[in-house]
Amino acid sequence: MSYNDLRHLADSWGLVLMTGIFLVLVLWPFRPGARDRNHQAATMIFRDDDDGQ
């Protein structure tokens, strides 16, 4: 394979692959079973909070 062949492959299928990975990572938190885990992660910093006392 020459440089031009590899560059064409990266420009076409590489872009498709990176777009697919991006969409999976963006949509992953919105899957149906993730609500409890997302809420737990969002409130984790308040778990051991004793209201300043």
Secondary structure, DSSP 8 states (H G I E B T S, - for coil): --HHHHHHHIIIIIHHHHHHHHHHHHHGGGSGGGHHHHHHHHTGGGTT--TT-
